[in-house]
Structure formats: C-alpha cells, structure tokens
C-alpha cells in the first residue's frame, strides 16, 4: 500500500496501520480517507500530504 508524508511535520500515513486517533481502520487507503481528515500530528489537511516514492 502507498504511504503518504505530511509536508509540514513529516508524519507518514501508513494504510496498513490506519489512524486510531481519527477512528480510521487498518487497511484504509489514503484516497479513501474522509475529505475532512487531518494529520494527527499537526492538524494539516490531506492536501498537505505527498505520496512517498520508493527508496525514501
């Protein structure tokens, strides 16, 4: 599954873990997160995230 990194705080959303702080279950792809989902670390919106590339 693809990981996405917050450009503000570097938090990485890992679909295989989900996001328990927002009650997002494991195996939820980033694109299926609610539109109002925010970074659990710095509260930035989804638009602040970039897809991780291999090797980073």
C-alpha positions as protocol buffer text, in pm:
chain_id: "A"
residue {
  index: 1
  type: UNK
  ca { x: 0 y: 0 z: 0 }
}
residue {
  index: 2
  type: UNK
  ca { x: 116 y: 355 z: -71 }
}
residue {
  index: 3
  type: UNK
  ca { x: 238 y: 573 z: 213 }
}
residue {
  index: 4
  type: UNK
  ca { x: 182 y: 950 z: 226 }
}
residue {
  index: 5
  type: UNK
  ca { x: 401 y: 1202 z: 412 }
}
residue {
  index: 6
  type: UNK
  ca { x: 286 y: 1533 z: 562 }
}
residue {
  index: 7
  type: UNK
  ca { x: 490 y: 1817 z: 412 }
}
residue {
  index: 8
  type: UNK
  ca { x: 463 y: 2017 z: 736 }
}
residue {
  index: 9
  type: UNK
  ca { x: 559 y: 1772 z: 1012 }
}
residue {
  index: 10
  type: UNK
  ca { x: 677 y: 1461 z: 818 }
}
residue {
  index: 11
  type: UNK
  ca { x: 412 y: 1232 z: 972 }
}
residue {
  index: 12
  type: UNK
  ca { x: 366 y: 929 z: 745 }
}
residue {
  index: 13
  type: UNK
  ca { x: 18 y: 786 z: 693 }
}
residue {
  index: 14
  type: UNK
  ca { x: 54 y: 408 z: 661 }
}
residue {
  index: 15
  type: UNK
  ca { x: -267 y: 245 z: 537 }
}
residue {
  index: 16
  type: UNK
  ca { x: -177 y: -89 z: 691 }
}
residue {
  index: 17
  type: UNK
  ca { x: -197 y: 80 z: 1033 }
}
residue {
  index: 18
  type: UNK
  ca { x: -483 y: 325 z: 973 }
}
residue {
  index: 19
  type: UNK
  ca { x: -521 y: 617 z: 1214 }
}
residue {
  index: 20
  type: UNK
  ca { x: -665 y: 526 z: 1552 }
}
residue {
  index: 21
  type: UNK
  ca { x: -681 y: 894 z: 1660 }
}
residue {
  index: 22
  type: UNK
  ca { x: -949 y: 951 z: 1395 }
}
residue {
  index: 23
  type: UNK
  ca { x: -1101 y: 600 z: 1412 }
}
residue {
  index: 24
  type: UNK
  ca { x: -969 y: 509 z: 1066 }
}
residue {
  index: 25
  type: UNK
  ca { x: -936 y: 129 z: 1048 }
}
residue {
  index: 26
  type: UNK
  ca { x: -626 y: -51 z: 926 }
}
residue {
  index: 27
  type: UNK
  ca { x: -603 y: -113 z: 550 }
}
residue {
  index: 28
  type: UNK
  ca { x: -779 y: 215 z: 460 }
}
residue {
  index: 29
  type: UNK
  ca { x: -606 y: 363 z: 152 }
}
residue {
  index: 30
  type: UNK
  ca { x: -515 y: 733 z: 172 }
}
residue {
  index: 31
  type: UNK
  ca { x: -753 y: 815 z: -114 }
}
residue {
  index: 32
  type: UNK
  ca { x: -1042 y: 667 z: 87 }
}
residue {
  index: 33
  type: UNK
  ca { x: -984 y: 885 z: 394 }
}
residue {
  index: 34
  type: UNK
  ca { x: -1267 y: 1132 z: 460 }
}
residue {
  index: 35
  type: UNK
  ca { x: -1220 y: 1472 z: 293 }
}
residue {
  index: 36
  type: UNK
  ca { x: -1212 y: 1639 z: 635 }
}
residue {
  index: 37
  type: UNK
  ca { x: -938 y: 1406 z: 768 }
}
residue {
  index: 38
  type: UNK
  ca { x: -637 y: 1594 z: 908 }
}
residue {
  index: 39
  type: UNK
  ca { x: -285 y: 1499 z: 1005 }
}
residue {
  index: 40
  type: UNK
  ca { x: -300 y: 1354 z: 1358 }
}
residue {
  index: 41
  type: UNK
  ca { x: 28 y: 1527 z: 1446 }
}
residue {
  index: 42
  type: UNK
  ca { x: -6 y: 1883 z: 1312 }
}
residue {
  index: 43
  type: UNK
  ca { x: -372 y: 1904 z: 1201 }
}
residue {
  index: 44
  type: UNK
  ca { x: -295 y: 1983 z: 835 }
}
residue {
  index: 45
  type: UNK
  ca { x: -549 y: 1878 z: 567 }
}
residue {
  index: 46
  type: UNK
  ca { x: -500 y: 1592 z: 320 }
}
residue {
  index: 47
  type: UNK
  ca { x: -371 y: 1837 z: 58 }
}
residue {
  index: 48
  type: UNK
  ca { x: -55 y: 1880 z: 271 }
}
residue {
  index: 49
  type: UNK
  ca { x: 45 y: 1517 z: 202 }
}
residue {
  index: 50
  type: UNK
  ca { x: 261 y: 1379 z: -79 }
}
residue {
  index: 51
  type: UNK
  ca { x: 288 y: 1018 z: -189 }
}
residue {
  index: 52
  type: UNK
  ca { x: 614 y: 859 z: -78 }
}
residue {
  index: 53
  type: UNK
  ca { x: 839 y: 736 z: -354 }
}
residue {
  index: 54
  type: UNK
  ca { x: 1035 y: 412 z: -339 }
}
residue {
  index: 55
  type: UNK
  ca { x: 1366 y: 436 z: -158 }
}
residue {
  index: 56
  type: UNK
  ca { x: 1271 y: 725 z: 69 }
}
